Amino acid sequence: MALQFLDLRKHAPSAAFVAVTGLLVASVAGIFVYLGVYNIGADDPHTKPIYWMVEKLRDGSIAHHSRDIVVPGDLTDPKRIATGVGLYTEMCSGCHLAPGMEKSEISQGLYPRAPELFSEAQRTAKEQFWIIKHGVKLTAMPAWGKTHNDELIWDMVAFVRQLPQMTAAQYQATIASAPEGHDAMMKDMPGMAGQMKAAPVSEGASAAAAKESEPHDH
C-alpha cells in the first residue's frame, strides 16, 4: 500500500500546475463573460451543459431554502382553493396556463419555459410556497411575497395542488366560486396601498376572471 501511495504522489500533478491551470480556466471564463460571446437571448436555448448546471443549481437551491417551511394542514379547504383560483387566474395563468387554455403568446416566448402546472409533475407544497413567495432568478417567475402575504400565497399553493385533477369545466366552475375580485383581495396588501381600487364582489368580476382564462384569437 505504501508503495502504491508513493507512486500515486509521483504521478499526481503538482500544486503549482493545478493553480496555473485553474487560473487559466478562470481567465478564459472571465474573457468569455466580458466579451458577451454567450447568446443570452430567450430564443436561443442553453447548451446542454449550461442547462444542466442551471437546473441543478435551481432545484438544489429551492430544496435547501424551503426545507424548514411548515405546511398548513388545511390546503384542501374549499375556501383556500376558491381564493387561490382567483389569484392564479389573474397572476399565473398567462404563463402557466390552465385546463382548457391554449398556449398564450407569453408562455410561448418564455425561456426557461414556465411549467404547465395542470399537466406536469408537481413539486412539494413547501417548494411551491417558496417559489411563489421568493421567485426564481433569471426566469420570468416574480417574487409575489413582495405584494402578497403568506396566507394568500398558501391559498395559491392550495389551488395549484388541485389543478392536475381539474377538467376545463371544473376550472371554470372554480373561477365562478372565487369569493371576491383580485383587486379586493389585494387592497390591504403591503406595497399596494394607493395603487389598486377595491372591486366589489359581483358576477361581473367572476365573468371577467373567467374570460381572462379563455384562449385569445389573433
HELIX and SHEET records of a PDB file:
HELIX    1   1 ALA A    2  HIS A   11  1                                  10    
HELIX    2   2 ALA A   15  LEU A   35  1                                  21    
HELIX    3   3 LYS A   48  HIS A   65  1                                  18    
HELIX    4   4 PRO A   78  MET A   91  1                                  14    
HELIX    5   5 SER A   93  HIS A   96  1                                   4    
HELIX    6   6 GLU A  105  GLY A  109  1                                   5    
HELIX    7   7 ALA A  125  HIS A  134  1                                  10    
HELIX    8   8 TRP A  144  LYS A  146  5                                   3    
HELIX    9   9 ASP A  150  VAL A  160  1                                  11    
HELIX   10  10 LEU A  163  GLN A  165  5                                   3    
HELIX   11  11 ALA A  168  ALA A  176  1                                   9    
HELIX   12  12 HIS A  182  MET A  186  1                                   5    
HELIX   13  13 GLU A  203  GLU A  212  1                                  10    
END                                                                             
